[in-house]
Amino acid sequence: MRALAFDVGLKRIGIAATDPLMIIAKPLITLSPAQIADYLEVYIKDEEVVQFVVGKPMRLDGSDSESAHLVVQFKNWLAQTWPHIPMEDIDERFTSSMAQQSIYDNGIKKSDRKNKKNIDSTAAALILQTWLDKKTNLLDL
């Protein structure tokens, strides 16, 4: 079983996946919106995906950001295409800057640190790890 998370943008969508035990999130890939349908069709056929987690872009005051409409469109498409897979939103504020810092902290060479594809998939992993941690905390109650 795996969960997939998405960091949705106009030019790129970062994707992260859990390990089969759904304990750890890891960056998977970053694709253009035009590539996402074909990729997910193959991935979901090969892996048992049981959850979608989508980063919700918000402003500091908690209101939707300007790119929120892209996420709504993407979520609608996911729900239509795979209605059997549940979906949850996670606040994605600061995930891109946290992803940049994480890439830097892990000693990734400078050219790879500037590659926005690496940032987007790492941001998706941070979104997914937040969801996993939230789920674990609820089980501990």
PAMIRO-576620 format. One record per atom (N, C-alpha, C): atom name; x, y, z. Coordinates in nm, 4 decimals. Layout:
N
<pt lovex="CA" u="X" v="Y" w="Z"/>
...
END
This chain:
141
<pt lovex="N" u="0.0846" v="-0.1180" w="0.0000"/>
<pt lovex="CA" u="0.0000" v="0.0000" w="0.0000"/>
<pt lovex="C" u="0.0889" v="0.1240" w="0.0000"/>
<pt lovex="N" u="0.0437" v="0.2221" w="-0.0732"/>
<pt lovex="CA" u="0.1176" v="0.3484" w="-0.0793"/>
<pt lovex="C" u="0.0201" v="0.4655" w="-0.0813"/>
<pt lovex="N" u="0.0687" v="0.5781" w="-0.0321"/>
<pt lovex="CA" u="-0.0004" v="0.7052" w="-0.0487"/>
<pt lovex="C" u="0.0852" v="0.7892" w="-0.1425"/>
<pt lovex="N" u="0.0190" v="0.8702" w="-0.2239"/>
<pt lovex="CA" u="0.0870" v="0.9630" w="-0.3137"/>
<pt lovex="C" u="0.0515" v="1.1052" w="-0.2740"/>
<pt lovex="N" u="0.1490" v="1.1941" w="-0.2796"/>
<pt lovex="CA" u="0.1245" v="1.3355" w="-0.2524"/>
<pt lovex="C" u="0.1650" v="1.4174" w="-0.3734"/>
<pt lovex="N" u="0.0980" v="1.5313" w="-0.3876"/>
<pt lovex="CA" u="0.1181" v="1.6177" w="-0.5031"/>
<pt lovex="C" u="0.1399" v="1.7611" w="-0.4592"/>
<pt lovex="N" u="0.2428" v="1.8229" w="-0.5158"/>
<pt lovex="CA" u="0.2663" v="1.9662" w="-0.5021"/>
<pt lovex="C" u="0.2354" v="2.0247" w="-0.6401"/>
<pt lovex="N" u="0.1168" v="2.0820" w="-0.6539"/>
<pt lovex="CA" u="0.0639" v="2.1222" w="-0.7845"/>
<pt lovex="C" u="0.1022" v="2.2657" w="-0.8168"/>
<pt lovex="N" u="0.1578" v="2.2838" w="-0.9358"/>
<pt lovex="CA" u="0.1899" v="2.4164" w="-0.9857"/>
<pt lovex="C" u="0.1472" v="2.4291" w="-1.1308"/>
<pt lovex="N" u="0.1579" v="2.5475" w="-1.1827"/>
<pt lovex="CA" u="0.1183" v="2.5735" w="-1.3210"/>
<pt lovex="C" u="0.2084" v="2.4997" w="-1.4203"/>
<pt lovex="N" u="0.3391" v="2.4980" w="-1.3938"/>
<pt lovex="CA" u="0.4350" v="2.4369" w="-1.4867"/>
<pt lovex="C" u="0.4751" v="2.2954" w="-1.4490"/>
<pt lovex="N" u="0.4723" v="2.2645" w="-1.3187"/>
<pt lovex="CA" u="0.5206" v="2.1349" w="-1.2712"/>
<pt lovex="C" u="0.4325" v="2.0827" w="-1.1588"/>
<pt lovex="N" u="0.4290" v="1.9488" w="-1.1479"/>
<pt lovex="CA" u="0.3622" v="1.8829" w="-1.0361"/>
<pt lovex="C" u="0.4638" v="1.7885" w="-0.9735"/>
<pt lovex="N" u="0.4993" v="1.8180" w="-0.8499"/>
<pt lovex="CA" u="0.5901" v="1.7304" w="-0.7761"/>
<pt lovex="C" u="0.5104" v="1.6170" w="-0.7150"/>
<pt lovex="N" u="0.5657" v="1.4965" w="-0.7210"/>
<pt lovex="CA" u="0.4978" v="1.3786" w="-0.6674"/>
<pt lovex="C" u="0.5910" v="1.3099" w="-0.5686"/>
<pt lovex="N" u="0.5321" v="1.2648" w="-0.4591"/>
<pt lovex="CA" u="0.6044" v="1.1861" w="-0.3594"/>
<pt lovex="C" u="0.5208" v="1.0630" w="-0.3273"/>
<pt lovex="N" u="0.5874" v="0.9598" w="-0.2773"/>
<pt lovex="CA" u="0.5195" v="0.8353" w="-0.2425"/>
<pt lovex="C" u="0.5691" v="0.7880" w="-0.1070"/>
<pt lovex="N" u="0.4850" v="0.7115" w="-0.0402"/>
<pt lovex="CA" u="0.5282" v="0.6467" w="0.0828"/>
<pt lovex="C" u="0.5960" v="0.5153" w="0.0474"/>
<pt lovex="N" u="0.6648" v="0.4615" w="0.1451"/>
<pt lovex="CA" u="0.7131" v="0.3249" w="0.1334"/>
<pt lovex="C" u="0.5912" v="0.2327" w="0.1451"/>
<pt lovex="N" u="0.6027" v="0.1040" w="0.1132"/>
<pt lovex="CA" u="0.4865" v="0.0152" w="0.1184"/>
<pt lovex="C" u="0.4210" v="0.0040" w="0.2563"/>
<pt lovex="N" u="0.4970" v="0.0275" w="0.3636"/>
<pt lovex="CA" u="0.4392" v="0.0226" w="0.4984"/>
<pt lovex="C" u="0.3763" v="0.1550" w="0.5408"/>
<pt lovex="N" u="0.3873" v="0.2543" w="0.4542"/>
<pt lovex="CA" u="0.3324" v="0.3876" w="0.4778"/>
<pt lovex="C" u="0.3874" v="0.4506" w="0.6062"/>
<pt lovex="N" u="0.5201" v="0.4479" w="0.6149"/>
<pt lovex="CA" u="0.5887" v="0.5070" w="0.7300"/>
<pt lovex="C" u="0.6684" v="0.6304" w="0.6881"/>
<pt lovex="N" u="0.7342" v="0.6217" w="0.5724"/>
<pt lovex="CA" u="0.8250" v="0.7271" w="0.5284"/>
<pt lovex="C" u="0.7828" v="0.7775" w="0.3902"/>
<pt lovex="N" u="0.7906" v="0.9085" w="0.3713"/>
<pt lovex="CA" u="0.7633" v="0.9709" w="0.2414"/>
<pt lovex="C" u="0.8952" v="0.9982" w="0.1722"/>
<pt lovex="N" u="0.8966" v="0.9792" w="0.0399"/>
<pt lovex="CA" u="1.0173" v="1.0117" w="-0.0361"/>
<pt lovex="C" u="0.9774" v="1.0773" w="-0.1675"/>
<pt lovex="N" u="1.0608" v="1.1699" w="-0.2154"/>
<pt lovex="CA" u="1.0333" v="1.2314" w="-0.3460"/>
<pt lovex="C" u="1.0307" v="1.1240" w="-0.4540"/>
<pt lovex="N" u="0.9389" v="1.1380" w="-0.5475"/>
<pt lovex="CA" u="0.9274" v="1.0395" w="-0.6541"/>
<pt lovex="C" u="0.9699" v="1.0982" w="-0.7879"/>
<pt lovex="N" u="0.8981" v="1.2006" w="-0.8334"/>
<pt lovex="CA" u="0.9242" v="1.2574" w="-0.9651"/>
<pt lovex="C" u="0.8541" v="1.3924" w="-0.9751"/>
<pt lovex="N" u="0.8978" v="1.4748" w="-1.0663"/>
<pt lovex="CA" u="0.8290" v="1.5989" w="-1.1002"/>
<pt lovex="C" u="0.7992" v="1.5949" w="-1.2486"/>
<pt lovex="N" u="0.6742" v="1.6238" w="-1.2829"/>
<pt lovex="CA" u="0.6291" v="1.6162" w="-1.4211"/>
<pt lovex="C" u="0.5565" v="1.7435" w="-1.4606"/>
<pt lovex="N" u="0.5438" v="1.7636" w="-1.5907"/>
<pt lovex="CA" u="0.4577" v="1.8712" w="-1.6389"/>
<pt lovex="C" u="0.3135" v="1.8231" w="-1.6265"/>
<pt lovex="N" u="0.2180" v="1.9139" w="-1.6162"/>
<pt lovex="CA" u="0.0772" v="1.8708" w="-1.6086"/>
<pt lovex="C" u="0.0365" v="1.7808" w="-1.7260"/>
<pt lovex="N" u="0.0962" v="1.8009" w="-1.8423"/>
<pt lovex="CA" u="0.0624" v="1.7192" w="-1.9596"/>
<pt lovex="C" u="0.1081" v="1.5739" w="-1.9440"/>
<pt lovex="N" u="0.2064" v="1.5482" w="-1.8600"/>
<pt lovex="CA" u="0.2614" v="1.4137" w="-1.8423"/>
<pt lovex="C" u="0.1945" v="1.3350" w="-1.7299"/>
<pt lovex="N" u="0.1202" v="1.4014" w="-1.6459"/>
<pt lovex="CA" u="0.0749" v="1.3405" w="-1.5206"/>
<pt lovex="C" u="-0.0211" v="1.2234" w="-1.5406"/>
<pt lovex="N" u="-0.1148" v="1.2339" w="-1.6353"/>
<pt lovex="CA" u="-0.2152" v="1.1286" w="-1.6541"/>
<pt lovex="C" u="-0.1500" v="0.9968" w="-1.6921"/>
<pt lovex="N" u="-0.0617" v="0.9987" w="-1.7898"/>
<pt lovex="CA" u="0.0046" v="0.8757" w="-1.8335"/>
<pt lovex="C" u="0.0883" v="0.8153" w="-1.7213"/>
<pt lovex="N" u="0.1606" v="0.9004" w="-1.6498"/>
<pt lovex="CA" u="0.2454" v="0.8509" w="-1.5413"/>
<pt lovex="C" u="0.1616" v="0.7846" w="-1.4316"/>
<pt lovex="N" u="0.0569" v="0.8525" w="-1.3870"/>
<pt lovex="CA" u="-0.0245" v="0.7974" w="-1.2789"/>
<pt lovex="C" u="-0.0974" v="0.6709" w="-1.3208"/>
<pt lovex="N" u="-0.1402" v="0.6641" w="-1.4441"/>
<pt lovex="CA" u="-0.2084" v="0.5438" w="-1.4917"/>
<pt lovex="C" u="-0.1184" v="0.4211" w="-1.4756"/>
<pt lovex="N" u="0.0061" v="0.4339" w="-1.5152"/>
<pt lovex="CA" u="0.1008" v="0.3230" w="-1.5033"/>
<pt lovex="C" u="0.1337" v="0.2971" w="-1.3563"/>
<pt lovex="N" u="0.1612" v="0.4036" w="-1.2806"/>
<pt lovex="CA" u="0.2006" v="0.3879" w="-1.1404"/>
<pt lovex="C" u="0.0908" v="0.3194" w="-1.0602"/>
<pt lovex="N" u="-0.0315" v="0.3639" w="-1.0778"/>
<pt lovex="CA" u="-0.1430" v="0.3092" w="-0.9998"/>
<pt lovex="C" u="-0.1753" v="0.1658" w="-1.0429"/>
<pt lovex="N" u="-0.1458" v="0.1330" w="-1.1652"/>
<pt lovex="CA" u="-0.1628" v="-0.0052" w="-1.2108"/>
<pt lovex="C" u="-0.0595" v="-0.0968" w="-1.1448"/>
<pt lovex="N" u="0.0628" v="-0.0452" w="-1.1227"/>
<pt lovex="CA" u="0.1720" v="-0.1248" w="-1.0672"/>
<pt lovex="C" u="0.1761" v="-0.1263" w="-0.9146"/>
<pt lovex="N" u="0.1239" v="-0.0237" w="-0.8513"/>
<pt lovex="CA" u="0.1301" v="-0.0100" w="-0.7049"/>
<pt lovex="C" u="-0.0108" v="0.0037" w="-0.6479"/>
<pt lovex="N" u="-0.0302" v="-0.0438" w="-0.5283"/>
<pt lovex="CA" u="-0.1592" v="-0.0290" w="-0.4618"/>
<pt lovex="C" u="-0.1631" v="0.1069" w="-0.3911"/>
<pt lovex="N" u="-0.2211" v="0.2049" w="-0.4586"/>
<pt lovex="CA" u="-0.2322" v="0.3399" w="-0.4030"/>
<pt lovex="C" u="-0.3647" v="0.3484" w="-0.3272"/>
<pt lovex="N" u="-0.3554" v="0.3819" w="-0.1979"/>
<pt lovex="CA" u="-0.4743" v="0.3842" w="-0.1129"/>
<pt lovex="C" u="-0.5103" v="0.5245" w="-0.0646"/>
<pt lovex="N" u="-0.4291" v="0.6238" w="-0.0992"/>
<pt lovex="CA" u="-0.4553" v="0.7602" w="-0.0522"/>
<pt lovex="C" u="-0.3857" v="0.8602" w="-0.1428"/>
<pt lovex="N" u="-0.4567" v="0.9687" w="-0.1748"/>
<pt lovex="CA" u="-0.3978" v="1.0852" w="-0.2386"/>
<pt lovex="C" u="-0.3912" v="1.1963" w="-0.1346"/>
<pt lovex="N" u="-0.2806" v="1.2674" w="-0.1316"/>
<pt lovex="CA" u="-0.2632" v="1.3834" w="-0.0450"/>
<pt lovex="C" u="-0.2218" v="1.4990" w="-0.1348"/>
<pt lovex="N" u="-0.2960" v="1.6077" w="-0.1281"/>
<pt lovex="CA" u="-0.2718" v="1.7204" w="-0.2169"/>
<pt lovex="C" u="-0.2383" v="1.8439" w="-0.1337"/>
<pt lovex="N" u="-0.1285" v="1.9075" w="-0.1690"/>
<pt lovex="CA" u="-0.0899" v="2.0306" w="-0.1013"/>
<pt lovex="C" u="-0.1890" v="2.1409" w="-0.1315"/>
<pt lovex="N" u="-0.2368" v="2.2049" w="-0.0262"/>
<pt lovex="CA" u="-0.3332" v="2.3142" w="-0.0397"/>
<pt lovex="C" u="-0.2590" v="2.4467" w="-0.0252"/>
<pt lovex="N" u="-0.2512" v="2.5243" w="-0.1337"/>
<pt lovex="CA" u="-0.1792" v="2.6517" w="-0.1261"/>
<pt lovex="C" u="-0.2611" v="2.7568" w="-0.0514"/>
<pt lovex="N" u="-0.2010" v="2.8116" w="0.0534"/>
<pt lovex="CA" u="-0.2700" v="2.9089" w="0.1365"/>
<pt lovex="C" u="-0.1803" v="3.0286" w="0.1639"/>
<pt lovex="N" u="-0.2457" v="3.1408" w="0.1897"/>
<pt lovex="CA" u="-0.1734" v="3.2611" w="0.2326"/>
<pt lovex="C" u="-0.1470" v="3.2517" w="0.3827"/>
<pt lovex="N" u="-0.0654" v="3.3419" w="0.4318"/>
<pt lovex="CA" u="-0.0338" v="3.3420" w="0.5747"/>
<pt lovex="C" u="-0.1569" v="3.3586" w="0.6619"/>
<pt lovex="N" u="-0.2588" v="3.4309" w="0.6109"/>
<pt lovex="CA" u="-0.3801" v="3.4526" w="0.6907"/>
<pt lovex="C" u="-0.4766" v="3.3335" w="0.6846"/>
<pt lovex="N" u="-0.4381" v="3.2274" w="0.6129"/>
<pt lovex="CA" u="-0.5212" v="3.1076" w="0.6053"/>
<pt lovex="C" u="-0.6161" v="3.1041" w="0.4872"/>
<pt lovex="N" u="-0.6227" v="3.2101" w="0.4095"/>
<pt lovex="CA" u="-0.7104" v="3.2110" w="0.2923"/>
<pt lovex="C" u="-0.6396" v="3.1415" w="0.1749"/>
<pt lovex="N" u="-0.7187" v="3.1019" w="0.0767"/>
<pt lovex="CA" u="-0.6626" v="3.0361" w="-0.0410"/>
<pt lovex="C" u="-0.5697" v="3.1309" w="-0.1165"/>
<pt lovex="N" u="-0.4618" v="3.0770" w="-0.1690"/>
<pt lovex="CA" u="-0.3701" v="3.1582" w="-0.2492"/>
<pt lovex="C" u="-0.4204" v="3.1669" w="-0.3924"/>
<pt lovex="N" u="-0.3481" v="3.2425" w="-0.4728"/>
<pt lovex="CA" u="-0.3871" v="3.2639" w="-0.6125"/>
<pt lovex="C" u="-0.3872" v="3.1350" w="-0.6933"/>
<pt lovex="N" u="-0.3042" v="3.0388" w="-0.6566"/>
<pt lovex="CA" u="-0.2956" v="2.9146" w="-0.7326"/>
<pt lovex="C" u="-0.3927" v="2.8068" w="-0.6841"/>
<pt lovex="N" u="-0.4781" v="2.8406" w="-0.5896"/>
<pt lovex="CA" u="-0.5711" v="2.7412" w="-0.5342"/>
<pt lovex="C" u="-0.6632" v="2.6829" w="-0.6411"/>
<pt lovex="N" u="-0.6989" v="2.7631" w="-0.7408"/>
<pt lovex="CA" u="-0.7890" v="2.7117" w="-0.8459"/>
<pt lovex="C" u="-0.7245" v="2.5980" w="-0.9246"/>
<pt lovex="N" u="-0.5916" v="2.5996" w="-0.9412"/>
<pt lovex="CA" u="-0.5212" v="2.4898" w="-1.0080"/>
<pt lovex="C" u="-0.5346" v="2.3610" w="-0.9285"/>
<pt lovex="N" u="-0.5228" v="2.3729" w="-0.7986"/>
<pt lovex="CA" u="-0.5323" v="2.2563" w="-0.7119"/>
<pt lovex="C" u="-0.6739" v="2.1998" w="-0.7140"/>
<pt lovex="N" u="-0.7738" v="2.2873" w="-0.7140"/>
<pt lovex="CA" u="-0.9134" v="2.2416" w="-0.7205"/>
<pt lovex="C" u="-0.9371" v="2.1648" w="-0.8505"/>
<pt lovex="N" u="-0.8877" v="2.2165" w="-0.9616"/>
<pt lovex="CA" u="-0.9024" v="2.1477" w="-1.0904"/>
<pt lovex="C" u="-0.8321" v="2.0120" w="-1.0873"/>
<pt lovex="N" u="-0.7126" v="2.0084" w="-1.0317"/>
<pt lovex="CA" u="-0.6369" v="1.8839" w="-1.0236"/>
<pt lovex="C" u="-0.7096" v="1.7825" w="-0.9354"/>
<pt lovex="N" u="-0.7582" v="1.8267" w="-0.8218"/>
<pt lovex="CA" u="-0.8307" v="1.7370" w="-0.7316"/>
<pt lovex="C" u="-0.9578" v="1.6835" w="-0.7977"/>
<pt lovex="N" u="-1.0287" v="1.7676" w="-0.8696"/>
<pt lovex="CA" u="-1.1486" v="1.7222" w="-0.9406"/>
<pt lovex="C" u="-1.1124" v="1.6143" w="-1.0425"/>
<pt lovex="N" u="-1.0034" v="1.6350" w="-1.1138"/>
<pt lovex="CA" u="-0.9587" v="1.5358" w="-1.2109"/>
<pt lovex="C" u="-0.9222" v="1.4041" w="-1.1425"/>
<pt lovex="N" u="-0.8459" v="1.4120" w="-1.0317"/>
<pt lovex="CA" u="-0.8111" v="1.2904" w="-0.9579"/>
<pt lovex="C" u="-0.9368" v="1.2160" w="-0.9123"/>
<pt lovex="N" u="-1.0322" v="1.2895" w="-0.8562"/>
<pt lovex="CA" u="-1.1548" v="1.2283" w="-0.8039"/>
<pt lovex="C" u="-1.2369" v="1.1631" w="-0.9144"/>
<pt lovex="N" u="-1.2389" v="1.2238" w="-1.0313"/>
<pt lovex="CA" u="-1.3122" v="1.1653" w="-1.1448"/>
<pt lovex="C" u="-1.2414" v="1.0424" w="-1.1988"/>
<pt lovex="N" u="-1.1104" v="1.0488" w="-1.2064"/>
<pt lovex="CA" u="-1.0322" v="0.9420" w="-1.2684"/>
<pt lovex="C" u="-1.0160" v="0.8217" w="-1.1759"/>
<pt lovex="N" u="-0.9949" v="0.8453" w="-1.0482"/>
<pt lovex="CA" u="-0.9771" v="0.7382" w="-0.9495"/>
<pt lovex="C" u="-1.0702" v="0.7632" w="-0.8305"/>
<pt lovex="N" u="-1.2005" v="0.7469" w="-0.8494"/>
<pt lovex="CA" u="-1.2961" v="0.7787" w="-0.7425"/>
<pt lovex="C" u="-1.2839" v="0.6875" w="-0.6199"/>
<pt lovex="N" u="-1.2199" v="0.5736" w="-0.6341"/>
<pt lovex="CA" u="-1.2058" v="0.4803" w="-0.5221"/>
<pt lovex="C" u="-1.0898" v="0.5153" w="-0.4284"/>
<pt lovex="N" u="-1.0075" v="0.6119" w="-0.4678"/>
<pt lovex="CA" u="-0.8927" v="0.6500" w="-0.3838"/>
<pt lovex="C" u="-0.9276" v="0.7769" w="-0.3072"/>
<pt lovex="N" u="-0.9307" v="0.7685" w="-0.1734"/>
<pt lovex="CA" u="-0.9630" v="0.8877" w="-0.0940"/>
<pt lovex="C" u="-0.8547" v="0.9947" w="-0.1073"/>
<pt lovex="N" u="-0.8958" v="1.1177" w="-0.0794"/>
<pt lovex="CA" u="-0.8071" v="1.2320" w="-0.0965"/>
<pt lovex="C" u="-0.8165" v="1.3223" w="0.0257"/>
<pt lovex="N" u="-0.7017" v="1.3793" w="0.0605"/>
<pt lovex="CA" u="-0.6989" v="1.4736" w="0.1730"/>
<pt lovex="C" u="-0.6084" v="1.5904" w="0.1369"/>
<pt lovex="N" u="-0.6438" v="1.7085" w="0.1853"/>
<pt lovex="CA" u="-0.5626" v="1.8290" w="0.1672"/>
<pt lovex="C" u="-0.4687" v="1.8452" w="0.2860"/>
<pt lovex="N" u="-0.3511" v="1.8986" w="0.2578"/>
<pt lovex="CA" u="-0.2565" v="1.9359" w="0.3631"/>
<pt lovex="C" u="-0.2043" v="2.0756" w="0.3296"/>
<pt lovex="N" u="-0.2019" v="2.1610" w="0.4289"/>
<pt lovex="CA" u="-0.1480" v="2.2966" w="0.4126"/>
<pt lovex="C" u="-0.0046" v="2.2869" w="0.3616"/>
<pt lovex="N" u="0.0229" v="2.3533" w="0.2505"/>
<pt lovex="CA" u="0.1570" v="2.3448" w="0.1924"/>
<pt lovex="C" u="0.2399" v="2.4709" w="0.2114"/>
<pt lovex="N" u="0.1932" v="2.5612" w="0.2974"/>
<pt lovex="CA" u="0.2715" v="2.6830" w="0.3194"/>
<pt lovex="C" u="0.4132" v="2.6477" w="0.3621"/>
<pt lovex="N" u="0.5081" v="2.7138" w="0.3020"/>
<pt lovex="CA" u="0.6509" v="2.7034" w="0.3337"/>
<pt lovex="C" u="0.7172" v="2.5733" w="0.2883"/>
<pt lovex="N" u="0.6446" v="2.4823" w="0.2220"/>
<pt lovex="CA" u="0.7079" v="2.3560" w="0.1838"/>
<pt lovex="C" u="0.8176" v="2.3755" w="0.0793"/>
<pt lovex="N" u="0.8006" v="2.4696" w="-0.0114"/>
<pt lovex="CA" u="0.9058" v="2.4903" w="-0.1127"/>
<pt lovex="C" u="1.0337" v="2.5431" w="-0.0490"/>
<pt lovex="N" u="1.0219" v="2.6369" w="0.0430"/>
<pt lovex="CA" u="1.1433" v="2.6879" w="0.1085"/>
<pt lovex="C" u="1.2036" v="2.5810" w="0.2002"/>
<pt lovex="N" u="1.1192" v="2.5016" w="0.2649"/>
<pt lovex="CA" u="1.1699" v="2.3917" w="0.3474"/>
<pt lovex="C" u="1.2379" v="2.2866" w="0.2593"/>
<pt lovex="N" u="1.1829" v="2.2631" w="0.1410"/>
<pt lovex="CA" u="1.2432" v="2.1668" w="0.0482"/>
<pt lovex="C" u="1.3808" v="2.2157" w="0.0034"/>
<pt lovex="N" u="1.3918" v="2.3441" w="-0.0301"/>
<pt lovex="CA" u="1.5214" v="2.3994" w="-0.0687"/>
<pt lovex="C" u="1.6237" v="2.3813" w="0.0432"/>
<pt lovex="N" u="1.5821" v="2.4086" w="0.1653"/>
<pt lovex="CA" u="1.6726" v="2.3951" w="0.2796"/>
<pt lovex="C" u="1.7118" v="2.2492" w="0.3005"/>
<pt lovex="N" u="1.6170" v="2.1593" w="0.2871"/>
<pt lovex="CA" u="1.6448" v="2.0165" w="0.3028"/>
<pt lovex="C" u="1.7446" v="1.9676" w="0.1993"/>
<pt lovex="N" u="1.7264" v="2.0099" w="0.0753"/>
<pt lovex="CA" u="1.8189" v="1.9721" w="-0.0317"/>
<pt lovex="C" u="1.9589" v="2.0254" w="-0.0012"/>
<pt lovex="N" u="1.9660" v="2.1492" w="0.0450"/>
<pt lovex="CA" u="2.0939" v="2.2109" w="0.0820"/>
<pt lovex="C" u="2.1588" v="2.1352" w="0.1982"/>
<pt lovex="N" u="2.0789" v="2.1067" w="0.3014"/>
<pt lovex="CA" u="2.1306" v="2.0388" w="0.4204"/>
<pt lovex="C" u="2.1841" v="1.8998" w="0.3896"/>
<pt lovex="N" u="2.1299" v="1.8371" w="0.2867"/>
<pt lovex="CA" u="2.1733" v="1.7022" w="0.2510"/>
<pt lovex="C" u="2.2949" v="1.7007" w="0.1587"/>
<pt lovex="N" u="2.3550" v="1.8175" w="0.1358"/>
<pt lovex="CA" u="2.4797" v="1.8250" w="0.0621"/>
<pt lovex="C" u="2.4666" v="1.8013" w="-0.0871"/>
<pt lovex="N" u="2.3489" v="1.8253" w="-0.1404"/>
<pt lovex="CA" u="2.3271" v="1.8083" w="-0.2838"/>
<pt lovex="C" u="2.4060" v="1.9163" w="-0.3578"/>
<pt lovex="N" u="2.4695" v="1.8786" w="-0.4688"/>
<pt lovex="CA" u="2.5510" v="1.9763" w="-0.5409"/>
<pt lovex="C" u="2.4667" v="2.0933" w="-0.5909"/>
<pt lovex="N" u="2.5330" v="2.2060" w="-0.6080"/>
<pt lovex="CA" u="2.4661" v="2.3331" w="-0.6358"/>
<pt lovex="C" u="2.3751" v="2.3266" w="-0.7580"/>
<pt lovex="N" u="2.4181" v="2.2636" w="-0.8655"/>
<pt lovex="CA" u="2.3346" v="2.2575" w="-0.9865"/>
<pt lovex="C" u="2.2048" v="2.1816" w="-0.9609"/>
<pt lovex="N" u="2.2090" v="2.0769" w="-0.8789"/>
<pt lovex="CA" u="2.0878" v="2.0011" w="-0.8462"/>
<pt lovex="C" u="1.9983" v="2.0767" w="-0.7476"/>
<pt lovex="N" u="2.0605" v="2.1586" w="-0.6618"/>
<pt lovex="CA" u="1.9814" v="2.2380" w="-0.5669"/>
<pt lovex="C" u="1.8961" v="2.3409" w="-0.6395"/>
<pt lovex="N" u="1.9449" v="2.3921" w="-0.7509"/>
<pt lovex="CA" u="1.8715" v="2.4944" w="-0.8256"/>
<pt lovex="C" u="1.7670" v="2.4354" w="-0.9192"/>
<pt lovex="N" u="1.7700" v="2.3042" w="-0.9394"/>
<pt lovex="CA" u="1.6747" v="2.2376" w="-1.0270"/>
<pt lovex="C" u="1.5374" v="2.2360" w="-0.9590"/>
<pt lovex="N" u="1.4435" v="2.3108" w="-1.0143"/>
<pt lovex="CA" u="1.3118" v="2.3251" w="-0.9519"/>
<pt lovex="C" u="1.2362" v="2.1927" w="-0.9461"/>
<pt lovex="N" u="1.2700" v="2.0992" w="-1.0343"/>
<pt lovex="CA" u="1.2060" v="1.9676" w="-1.0289"/>
<pt lovex="C" u="1.2382" v="1.8980" w="-0.8969"/>
<pt lovex="N" u="1.3631" v="1.9111" w="-0.8517"/>
<pt lovex="CA" u="1.4011" v="1.8508" w="-0.7235"/>
<pt lovex="C" u="1.3269" v="1.9170" w="-0.6082"/>
<pt lovex="N" u="1.3093" v="2.0465" w="-0.6169"/>
<pt lovex="CA" u="1.2388" v="2.1201" w="-0.5112"/>
<pt lovex="C" u="1.0924" v="2.0766" w="-0.5063"/>
<pt lovex="N" u="1.0277" v="2.0626" w="-0.6221"/>
<pt lovex="CA" u="0.8851" v="2.0277" w="-0.6257"/>
<pt lovex="C" u="0.8588" v="1.8872" w="-0.5713"/>
<pt lovex="N" u="0.9409" v="1.7904" w="-0.6089"/>
<pt lovex="CA" u="0.9182" v="1.6546" w="-0.5583"/>
<pt lovex="C" u="0.9526" v="1.6453" w="-0.4092"/>
<pt lovex="N" u="1.0523" v="1.7212" w="-0.3652"/>
<pt lovex="CA" u="1.0852" v="1.7244" w="-0.2224"/>
<pt lovex="C" u="0.9745" v="1.7937" w="-0.1432"/>
<pt lovex="N" u="0.9159" v="1.8995" w="-0.1997"/>
<pt lovex="CA" u="0.8020" v="1.9651" w="-0.1343"/>
<pt lovex="C" u="0.6853" v="1.8677" w="-0.1219"/>
<pt lovex="N" u="0.6623" v="1.7872" w="-0.2254"/>
<pt lovex="CA" u="0.5558" v="1.6858" w="-0.2189"/>
<pt lovex="C" u="0.5850" v="1.5849" w="-0.1081"/>
<pt lovex="N" u="0.7123" v="1.5487" w="-0.0912"/>
<pt lovex="CA" u="0.7491" v="1.4559" w="0.0162"/>
<pt lovex="C" u="0.7241" v="1.5176" w="0.1536"/>
<pt lovex="N" u="0.7501" v="1.6470" w="0.1669"/>
<pt lovex="CA" u="0.7219" v="1.7153" w="0.2940"/>
<pt lovex="C" u="0.5717" v="1.7190" w="0.3223"/>
<pt lovex="N" u="0.4927" v="1.7423" w="0.2194"/>
<pt lovex="CA" u="0.3459" v="1.7397" w="0.2331"/>
<pt lovex="C" u="0.3023" v="1.6007" w="0.2787"/>
<pt lovex="N" u="0.3567" v="1.4991" w="0.2151"/>
<pt lovex="CA" u="0.3183" v="1.3615" w="0.2477"/>
<pt lovex="C" u="0.3642" v="1.3220" w="0.3875"/>
<pt lovex="N" u="0.4846" v="1.3637" w="0.4259"/>
<pt lovex="CA" u="0.5322" v="1.3305" w="0.5598"/>
<pt lovex="C" u="0.4476" v="1.4009" w="0.6655"/>
<pt lovex="N" u="0.4027" v="1.5217" w="0.6369"/>
<pt lovex="CA" u="0.3126" v="1.5916" w="0.7292"/>
<pt lovex="C" u="0.1847" v="1.5119" w="0.7472"/>
<pt lovex="N" u="0.1297" v="1.4598" w="0.6373"/>
<pt lovex="CA" u="0.0079" v="1.3782" w="0.6443"/>
<pt lovex="C" u="0.0333" v="1.2508" w="0.7252"/>
<pt lovex="N" u="0.1474" v="1.1843" w="0.7001"/>
<pt lovex="CA" u="0.1802" v="1.0623" w="0.7744"/>
<pt lovex="C" u="0.1934" v="1.0916" w="0.9240"/>
<pt lovex="N" u="0.2622" v="1.2008" w="0.9576"/>
<pt lovex="CA" u="0.2800" v="1.2366" w="1.0987"/>
<pt lovex="C" u="0.1462" v="1.2676" w="1.1637"/>
<pt lovex="N" u="0.0597" v="1.3368" w="1.0921"/>
<pt lovex="CA" u="-0.0739" v="1.3695" w="1.1437"/>
<pt lovex="C" u="-0.1535" v="1.2418" w="1.1686"/>
<pt lovex="N" u="-0.1460" v="1.1492" w="1.0745"/>
<pt lovex="CA" u="-0.2171" v="1.0214" w="1.0873"/>
<pt lovex="C" u="-0.1642" v="0.9430" w="1.2074"/>
<pt lovex="N" u="-0.0322" v="0.9413" w="1.2250"/>
<pt lovex="CA" u="0.0287" v="0.8715" w="1.3369"/>
<pt lovex="C" u="-0.0121" v="0.9343" w="1.4695"/>
<pt lovex="N" u="-0.0141" v="1.0674" w="1.4749"/>
<pt lovex="CA" u="-0.0537" v="1.1362" w="1.5982"/>
<pt lovex="C" u="-0.1977" v="1.1070" w="1.6345"/>
<pt lovex="N" u="-0.2851" v="1.0954" w="1.5356"/>
<pt lovex="CA" u="-0.4251" v="1.0615" w="1.5629"/>
<pt lovex="C" u="-0.4371" v="0.9194" w="1.6183"/>
<pt lovex="N" u="-0.3540" v="0.8285" w="1.5705"/>
<pt lovex="CA" u="-0.3571" v="0.6909" w="1.6205"/>
<pt lovex="C" u="-0.3073" v="0.6823" w="1.7636"/>
<pt lovex="N" u="-0.2205" v="0.7753" w="1.8024"/>
<pt lovex="CA" u="-0.1645" v="0.7752" w="1.9381"/>
<pt lovex="C" u="-0.2638" v="0.8252" w="2.0427"/>
<pt lovex="N" u="-0.3693" v="0.8924" w="1.9987"/>
<pt lovex="CA" u="-0.4644" v="0.9495" w="2.0953"/>
<pt lovex="C" u="-0.5458" v="0.8450" w="2.1645"/>
END
